[in-house]
Amino acid sequence: MTSISIPTIRTEIKEFLHLAVPLASAQVAQSSVGFVDTVMMGHLGWESLAAGGLASITFTTLLQTASGIVMGVIPLVAKAYGVGDKLRIKQVVRQGLWLSLVLAVPMMLLIGHLDMLMLQLGQDPATVTLADTYLDVMLWSMFPVLGFAVLRGFVSGVSQAGPIMAIVIGGTLFNIIGNYILGYGKLGFPKLGLRGMALASTATFWGMFLVLAVYILIHPQLKSLHIFKTIDWLKPSIIGELLWIGTPIGISAALEFGQVNAVTYMMGTLGTNVLAAHQIVFQTGLINFMLPLGMSYAATVRVGQWLGKQNLEGVQKAGYVSMFFGGGVMVLMAITLITFSRQIIGLYLDVNDLANASIVAIAIPMFIVLAVQEIFEGVQRTAYGALQGFQDTRVPMLLGFLAFWGVGLLSSYVLGFSLGLGGVGLLIGEVIGIATAAGFFIWRFRKLISNYTTLVNDEARTKSLGT
């Protein structure tokens, strides 16, 4: 029997949805850039789909790692907003932009040399050559994506997330048009294939970053914080705080997406048709994953704001409300995936073309596994978002390593190769890792609540004895 009144729960649900709907919608729209790329890659041929998929998954892994590091902005801004510290908000955002620039440079250098790594990992040379044409352009989008993540964290942390959705949807439409023109060679432009799609995507990311910056400059409440009025030089203390919170988030993202990346490379050893089928499943799953990812940002903000107010009841409500919606929404998405799997595959390939028959046959059972994965992903991601709001990132990082690499990747290898289940077995291993992480993160959140309650009670007892 809960001690929280129904109206209070309703209020928290309302505040959560006020943030979660635009943030989740924006994440889905932003991931649609990759989805649109993948769909159009499929119409260039399944070889381009396999190569583009390999490049996209590799780029996404690095991007999510770097984005995770700058995500320390969200809990710090949310907590500062909770106590009304405007100066602190301004300092954190400015240093977050500096951190984005500092991270972008080495990431760009790494992406520029990924072709050698892909060859060392046993990928087909022709596939690597095609993938490299995409990555050589996409590396220029690293800074605007990181900068956009910082600015998004800022507007979310002060509960002004609404316009993000419109900006990202506009960017997605621009990307679709750009892909069509440059990828297929329309309106007098040459047919640039994967390189043209990368050019369109890079221009899209820069556009979204600049539009959000302009919005911050003209919005009355955001403008009053004077984020861009002057340029602060690097402040090691604040950069240190961002890294202290954000680095474990980035490593955690690397562990989770690294598991997916490792599975993708294992798929590549099973054949190009398996790799192409997995790219269809991965890209579809990635779009769905953005729903709980957006909700996790809302969870981080709500928990962080309640933490700033030192309201344990609010922290607890915010965490559990987000997990409930994360799991519930993904149950609906899982049903959709199972019901319409063939139609979804048809977005990428002509399912009636006999040349694609083997890819369709491989992809359909993978969609069933993906549907189960989505449910655990919804709970896992929102629970992790609640932990970020608590500014607890180091222990979850270790738990993520154990779940994704100790349990998940080992399970993938055993099921895929030792037991001979192939691509489906590799994906089942992913599900086991994600389910394990979900259990770990819920346990950790409950542990933090218990510890916080004990601390508050001890402080109250000490004050009582003192009087």
C-alpha positions as CSV (number, residue, x, y, z in Angstrom):
1,M,0.0,0.0,0.0
2,T,1.6,3.2,-1.1
3,S,1.7,6.3,1.1
4,I,1.8,8.6,-1.9
5,S,-1.6,10.1,-2.7
6,I,-3.2,9.5,-6.1
7,P,-3.3,13.2,-7.0
8,T,0.5,13.4,-6.2
9,I,1.2,10.5,-8.5
10,R,-1.0,12.1,-11.2
11,T,1.0,15.3,-10.9
12,E,4.3,13.5,-11.3
13,I,2.9,11.6,-14.3
14,K,1.9,14.9,-15.8
15,E,5.3,16.5,-15.2
16,F,7.1,13.4,-16.5
17,L,5.0,13.3,-19.7
18,H,5.5,17.1,-20.2
19,L,9.2,16.3,-20.6
20,A,9.1,12.7,-21.9
21,V,6.8,13.3,-24.9
22,P,8.9,15.9,-26.6
23,L,12.2,14.3,-25.6
24,A,11.2,10.8,-26.7
25,S,9.7,12.2,-29.9
26,A,12.8,14.2,-30.6
27,Q,15.0,11.1,-30.1
28,V,12.9,9.1,-32.5
29,A,13.0,11.8,-35.0
30,Q,16.8,12.2,-34.6
31,S,17.3,8.5,-35.0
32,S,15.2,8.7,-38.1
33,V,18.2,10.3,-39.8
34,G,19.9,6.9,-39.6
35,F,16.7,5.1,-40.4
36,V,16.2,7.1,-43.6
37,D,19.8,6.6,-44.5
38,T,19.3,2.8,-44.0
39,V,16.1,2.6,-46.0
40,M,17.6,4.5,-48.9
41,M,20.8,2.4,-48.7
42,G,18.6,-0.7,-49.2
43,H,17.4,0.8,-52.5
44,L,21.0,1.2,-53.6
45,G,21.4,-2.6,-53.2
46,W,21.9,-5.0,-50.4
47,E,25.7,-4.6,-50.6
48,S,25.3,-0.9,-49.9
49,L,22.8,-1.8,-47.1
50,A,25.4,-4.1,-45.5
51,A,28.2,-1.6,-45.8
52,G,26.2,1.3,-44.7
53,G,24.8,-0.7,-41.8
54,L,28.3,-1.6,-40.6
55,A,29.4,2.0,-40.8
56,S,26.2,3.3,-39.2
57,I,26.4,0.9,-36.2
58,T,30.1,1.7,-35.7
59,F,29.5,5.5,-35.9
60,T,26.5,5.2,-33.6
61,T,28.5,3.4,-31.0
62,L,31.2,6.1,-30.9
63,L,28.6,8.9,-31.0
64,Q,26.6,7.5,-28.1
65,T,29.8,7.1,-26.1
66,A,30.9,10.7,-26.6
67,S,27.3,11.9,-26.1
68,G,27.1,10.0,-22.8
69,I,30.2,11.9,-21.6
70,V,28.5,15.3,-22.1
71,M,25.3,14.0,-20.6
72,G,26.6,15.1,-17.2
73,V,25.1,18.4,-18.1
74,I,21.5,17.2,-17.6
75,P,21.7,16.2,-13.8
76,L,23.9,19.2,-13.0
77,V,21.5,21.6,-14.7
78,A,18.4,19.9,-13.3
79,K,19.8,20.1,-9.7
80,A,20.8,23.7,-10.1
81,Y,17.4,24.5,-11.5
82,G,15.8,22.8,-8.5
83,V,17.6,25.2,-6.1
84,G,17.3,28.3,-8.4
85,D,21.0,28.7,-9.1
86,K,21.1,30.5,-12.5
87,L,24.9,31.2,-12.4
88,R,25.6,27.5,-11.9
89,I,23.3,26.6,-14.9
90,K,25.2,29.1,-17.2
91,Q,28.6,27.8,-16.1
92,V,27.7,24.1,-16.6
93,V,26.3,24.7,-20.1
94,R,29.3,26.8,-21.3
95,Q,31.7,24.2,-20.0
96,G,29.6,21.4,-21.6
97,L,30.1,23.1,-25.0
98,W,33.9,23.3,-24.4
99,L,33.8,19.6,-23.5
100,S,32.0,18.8,-26.7
101,L,34.7,20.4,-28.8
102,V,37.5,18.7,-26.8
103,L,35.8,15.3,-27.3
104,A,35.0,15.8,-31.0
105,V,38.6,16.1,-32.2
106,P,39.9,12.7,-31.1
107,M,36.6,11.1,-32.1
108,M,37.0,12.5,-35.6
109,L,40.5,11.2,-35.9
110,L,39.4,7.7,-34.7
111,I,36.5,7.6,-37.2
112,G,38.9,8.5,-40.0
113,H,40.9,5.4,-39.3
114,L,38.2,2.9,-38.7
115,D,38.6,1.1,-42.0
116,M,41.8,-0.5,-40.7
117,L,40.1,-1.8,-37.6
118,M,37.2,-3.2,-39.6
119,L,39.6,-5.1,-41.8
120,Q,41.4,-6.5,-38.8
121,L,38.0,-7.7,-37.4
122,G,37.5,-9.9,-40.5
123,Q,35.0,-7.8,-42.5
124,D,34.8,-8.1,-46.2
125,P,37.2,-5.6,-47.9
126,A,34.6,-4.5,-50.4
127,T,32.1,-3.9,-47.6
128,V,34.8,-1.9,-45.7
129,T,35.6,0.2,-48.7
130,L,31.9,1.2,-49.1
131,A,31.5,1.8,-45.4
132,D,34.6,4.1,-45.4
133,T,33.0,6.4,-47.9
134,Y,30.2,7.0,-45.5
135,L,32.3,7.4,-42.4
136,D,34.8,9.8,-44.0
137,V,32.0,12.4,-44.3
138,M,30.0,11.5,-41.1
139,L,33.0,12.3,-38.9
140,W,32.4,16.0,-39.5
141,S,29.0,15.8,-37.7
142,M,30.6,14.8,-34.4
143,F,30.8,18.3,-32.9
144,P,27.3,19.5,-33.8
145,V,25.8,16.3,-32.5
146,L,27.6,16.7,-29.1
147,G,26.8,20.4,-29.0
148,F,23.2,19.7,-29.7
149,A,23.2,17.1,-26.8
150,V,24.5,19.8,-24.4
151,L,22.0,22.4,-25.5
152,R,19.2,19.8,-25.3
153,G,20.3,18.9,-21.8
154,F,20.2,22.5,-20.9
155,V,16.6,23.2,-22.1
156,S,15.4,19.9,-20.7
157,G,17.0,20.6,-17.3
158,V,15.0,23.8,-17.0
159,S,11.8,22.1,-18.2
160,Q,11.7,23.8,-21.7
161,A,12.0,20.7,-23.9
162,G,9.0,21.3,-26.2
163,P,10.7,22.9,-29.2
164,I,13.3,20.2,-29.4
165,M,10.8,17.9,-31.1
166,A,9.9,20.5,-33.8
167,I,13.6,21.2,-34.5
168,V,14.5,17.5,-34.9
169,I,11.4,16.7,-37.0
170,G,12.4,19.6,-39.3
171,G,15.9,18.3,-39.5
172,T,14.6,14.8,-40.4
173,L,12.6,16.1,-43.2
174,F,15.6,18.0,-44.5
175,N,17.6,14.8,-44.3
176,I,15.1,12.8,-46.3
177,I,15.2,15.4,-49.1
178,G,19.0,15.7,-49.0
179,N,19.4,11.9,-49.1
180,Y,17.1,11.7,-52.1
181,I,18.8,14.4,-54.0
182,L,22.5,13.5,-53.2
183,G,22.2,9.8,-52.8
184,Y,20.2,9.1,-55.9
185,G,21.4,12.0,-58.0
186,K,18.3,14.1,-58.5
187,L,17.7,17.8,-59.6
188,G,20.9,17.8,-61.6
189,F,23.2,16.6,-58.8
190,P,25.5,13.6,-59.4
191,K,24.5,10.2,-57.8
192,L,26.8,10.1,-54.8
193,G,25.4,7.0,-53.1
194,L,26.5,6.5,-49.5
195,R,28.7,9.5,-49.6
196,G,25.8,11.7,-50.6
197,M,23.6,10.4,-47.8
198,A,26.4,11.1,-45.3
199,L,26.7,14.7,-46.7
200,A,22.9,15.2,-46.2
201,S,23.0,13.7,-42.6
202,T,26.0,15.9,-41.7
203,A,24.3,19.0,-42.9
204,T,21.2,18.0,-41.0
205,F,23.1,17.7,-37.7
206,W,24.8,21.1,-38.1
207,G,21.4,22.7,-38.9
208,M,19.7,21.2,-35.8
209,F,22.5,22.5,-33.6
210,L,22.4,26.0,-35.0
211,V,18.6,26.3,-34.9
212,L,18.5,25.2,-31.2
213,A,21.2,27.7,-30.4
214,V,19.2,30.5,-32.1
215,Y,16.1,29.4,-30.2
216,I,17.9,29.7,-26.9
217,L,19.0,33.2,-27.9
218,I,15.4,34.4,-28.6
219,H,13.3,32.5,-26.0
220,P,12.5,34.9,-23.1
221,Q,13.3,32.5,-20.2
222,L,16.3,30.9,-21.8
223,K,17.7,34.2,-23.1
224,S,17.7,35.6,-19.6
225,L,20.4,33.1,-18.6
226,H,22.8,34.7,-21.1
227,I,24.4,31.4,-22.2
228,F,26.0,32.9,-25.3
229,K,26.6,36.4,-24.0
230,T,30.3,35.8,-23.2
231,I,32.8,33.0,-23.7
232,D,34.1,31.4,-20.5
233,W,37.5,29.9,-20.7
234,L,37.9,26.3,-19.5
235,K,37.1,25.9,-15.9
236,P,38.8,22.7,-14.7
237,S,36.6,22.3,-11.6
238,I,33.3,22.3,-13.7
239,I,34.9,20.2,-16.5
240,G,36.0,17.8,-13.7
241,E,32.4,17.5,-12.4
242,L,31.0,16.9,-15.9
243,L,33.6,14.2,-16.5
244,W,33.1,12.7,-13.1
245,I,29.4,12.2,-13.8
246,G,29.5,11.9,-17.6
247,T,32.5,9.6,-18.2
248,P,30.8,6.6,-16.6
249,I,27.7,7.4,-18.6
250,G,29.8,7.4,-21.8
251,I,31.5,4.2,-20.8
252,S,28.2,2.7,-20.0
253,A,26.9,3.7,-23.5
254,A,30.1,2.2,-25.0
255,L,29.5,-1.0,-23.1
256,E,25.9,-1.3,-24.3
257,F,26.4,-0.2,-27.8
258,G,29.7,-2.0,-27.8
259,Q,27.9,-5.2,-27.2
260,V,25.6,-4.5,-30.2
261,N,28.7,-3.6,-32.2
262,A,30.5,-6.8,-31.3
263,V,27.4,-8.8,-32.2
264,T,27.3,-6.9,-35.5
265,Y,30.9,-7.9,-36.3
266,M,30.1,-11.5,-35.4
267,M,27.1,-11.3,-37.8
268,G,29.5,-10.2,-40.5
269,T,31.5,-13.4,-40.1
270,L,28.3,-15.3,-40.9
271,G,27.9,-13.7,-44.3
272,T,26.9,-10.5,-45.9
273,N,23.2,-11.5,-46.1
274,V,23.1,-12.1,-42.3
275,L,24.8,-8.7,-41.8
276,A,22.2,-7.0,-44.1
277,A,19.3,-8.7,-42.2
278,H,20.7,-7.7,-38.9
279,Q,21.1,-4.1,-40.1
280,I,17.3,-4.0,-40.8
281,V,16.6,-5.4,-37.3
282,F,19.1,-3.1,-35.6
283,Q,17.9,0.1,-37.3
284,T,14.3,-0.7,-36.5
285,G,15.2,-1.5,-32.9
286,L,17.3,1.7,-32.7
287,I,14.3,3.9,-33.5
288,N,12.2,2.1,-30.9
289,F,15.1,2.4,-28.4
290,M,14.9,6.1,-28.7
291,L,11.5,6.1,-27.0
292,P,12.9,4.9,-23.6
293,L,16.1,6.9,-24.2
294,G,14.1,10.1,-24.4
295,M,12.1,9.0,-21.4
296,S,15.3,8.3,-19.5
297,Y,16.3,12.0,-20.0
298,A,13.0,13.0,-18.5
299,A,13.6,10.6,-15.6
300,T,17.1,12.2,-15.1
301,V,15.6,15.7,-15.0
302,R,12.7,14.9,-12.7
303,V,14.9,12.9,-10.2
304,G,17.6,15.6,-10.4
305,Q,15.1,18.4,-9.7
306,W,13.6,16.6,-6.7
307,L,17.2,15.8,-5.5
308,G,17.9,19.5,-5.7
309,K,14.9,20.1,-3.4
310,Q,16.0,17.3,-1.2
311,N,12.6,15.6,-1.6
312,L,13.0,11.9,-1.2
313,E,9.3,11.2,-2.0
314,G,9.6,13.1,-5.2
315,V,12.8,11.2,-6.2
316,Q,11.1,7.9,-5.6
317,K,8.0,8.8,-7.5
318,A,9.9,10.1,-10.5
319,G,12.0,7.0,-10.8
320,Y,9.2,4.5,-10.6
321,V,6.8,6.5,-12.9
322,S,9.5,6.6,-15.6
323,M,10.2,2.8,-15.3
324,F,6.5,2.1,-15.5
325,F,6.1,4.1,-18.7
326,G,9.4,2.8,-20.1
327,G,8.3,-0.8,-19.9
328,G,4.6,-0.1,-20.8
329,V,5.3,1.8,-24.0
330,M,7.8,-0.9,-25.1
331,V,5.2,-3.7,-24.6
332,L,3.1,-1.9,-27.2
333,M,6.1,-1.5,-29.6
334,A,6.9,-5.2,-29.1
335,I,3.4,-6.2,-30.2
336,T,3.7,-3.9,-33.2
337,L,7.0,-5.5,-34.3
338,I,5.7,-9.0,-34.2
339,T,2.5,-8.1,-36.0
340,F,4.0,-6.1,-38.8
341,S,7.5,-7.6,-39.1
342,R,7.2,-8.4,-42.8
343,Q,5.8,-5.0,-43.6
344,I,8.7,-3.3,-41.7
345,I,11.2,-5.3,-43.7
346,G,9.5,-4.2,-46.8
347,L,10.5,-0.6,-46.0
348,Y,14.1,-1.6,-46.5
349,L,13.9,-4.2,-49.3
350,D,11.5,-5.5,-51.9
351,V,10.3,-8.6,-50.0
352,N,8.8,-10.0,-53.2
353,D,12.2,-10.0,-55.0
354,L,13.7,-13.5,-55.0
355,A,17.1,-12.0,-54.7
356,N,16.2,-10.7,-51.2
357,A,14.5,-13.9,-50.1
358,S,17.3,-15.2,-47.9
359,I,17.6,-11.8,-46.1
360,V,13.8,-11.7,-45.4
361,A,13.9,-15.3,-44.1
362,I,16.8,-14.4,-41.7
363,A,15.3,-11.1,-40.5
364,I,11.8,-12.4,-39.6
365,P,12.8,-14.6,-36.6
366,M,15.2,-11.8,-35.5
367,F,12.2,-9.5,-35.2
368,I,10.6,-11.8,-32.7
369,V,13.8,-11.7,-30.5
370,L,13.9,-7.9,-31.0
371,A,10.3,-7.6,-29.7
372,V,11.3,-9.3,-26.4
373,Q,14.4,-7.2,-26.1
374,E,12.4,-4.0,-26.5
375,I,10.5,-4.6,-23.2
376,F,13.6,-5.1,-21.1
377,E,15.2,-2.2,-22.9
378,G,12.4,0.1,-21.8
379,V,12.8,-0.7,-18.1
380,Q,16.6,-0.8,-18.2
381,R,17.0,2.5,-19.9
382,T,14.6,4.5,-17.7
383,A,16.0,2.9,-14.6
384,Y,19.4,4.0,-15.7
385,G,18.1,7.5,-16.3
386,A,16.8,7.7,-12.7
387,L,20.2,6.7,-11.5
388,Q,21.8,9.5,-13.5
389,G,19.4,11.9,-11.8
390,F,20.8,10.7,-8.5
391,Q,24.2,11.5,-10.0
392,D,25.0,7.8,-9.5
393,T,27.0,6.7,-12.5
394,R,30.0,4.7,-11.4
395,V,28.4,1.7,-9.8
396,P,25.9,1.4,-12.8
397,M,28.9,1.5,-15.1
398,L,30.3,-1.6,-13.4
399,L,27.0,-3.3,-13.3
400,G,26.6,-2.5,-17.0
401,F,30.0,-4.1,-17.8
402,L,29.0,-7.2,-16.0
403,A,25.6,-7.4,-17.7
404,F,26.4,-6.4,-21.3
405,W,29.9,-8.0,-21.6
406,G,30.1,-10.6,-18.9
407,V,26.6,-12.0,-19.4
408,G,25.3,-10.7,-22.7
409,L,28.3,-11.0,-25.0
410,L,29.2,-14.4,-23.6
411,S,25.6,-15.6,-24.1
412,S,25.7,-14.3,-27.7
413,Y,28.9,-16.2,-28.5
414,V,27.7,-19.5,-26.9
415,L,24.2,-19.3,-28.5
416,G,25.3,-18.1,-31.9
417,F,28.4,-20.2,-32.4
418,S,28.8,-23.0,-29.8
419,L,25.1,-24.0,-30.0
420,G,24.8,-23.1,-33.7
421,L,21.9,-20.7,-33.5
422,G,23.5,-18.2,-35.8
423,G,22.3,-14.7,-36.0
424,V,19.2,-15.4,-33.9
425,G,21.3,-16.8,-31.2
426,L,23.6,-13.8,-31.2
427,L,20.5,-11.6,-30.7
428,I,19.1,-13.7,-27.9
429,G,22.4,-13.2,-26.1
430,E,21.8,-9.4,-26.4
431,V,18.4,-9.8,-24.8
432,I,19.9,-11.7,-21.8
433,G,22.4,-9.0,-21.3
434,I,19.8,-6.2,-21.4
435,A,17.4,-8.1,-19.0
436,T,20.3,-8.6,-16.6
437,A,21.1,-4.9,-16.7
438,A,17.5,-4.0,-16.0
439,G,17.5,-6.1,-12.9
440,F,20.7,-4.6,-11.7
441,F,19.6,-1.0,-12.2
442,I,16.3,-1.5,-10.4
443,W,18.1,-3.0,-7.5
444,R,20.6,-0.1,-7.4
445,F,17.8,2.5,-7.5
446,R,16.0,0.7,-4.6
447,K,19.4,0.6,-2.7
448,L,20.0,4.3,-3.2
449,I,16.5,5.1,-1.9
450,S,17.0,3.0,1.1
451,N,20.4,4.6,1.8
452,Y,19.0,8.1,1.4
453,T,16.1,7.3,3.8
454,T,18.5,6.0,6.4
455,L,20.7,9.1,6.0
456,V,17.7,11.5,6.4
457,N,16.4,9.5,9.4
458,D,19.8,9.6,11.1
459,E,20.1,13.4,10.5
460,A,16.6,13.9,12.0
461,R,17.5,11.7,15.0
462,T,20.7,13.7,15.6
463,K,18.9,17.0,15.5
464,S,16.3,15.6,17.9
465,L,18.9,14.5,20.4
466,G,20.7,17.8,20.1
467,T,17.5,19.7,21.1
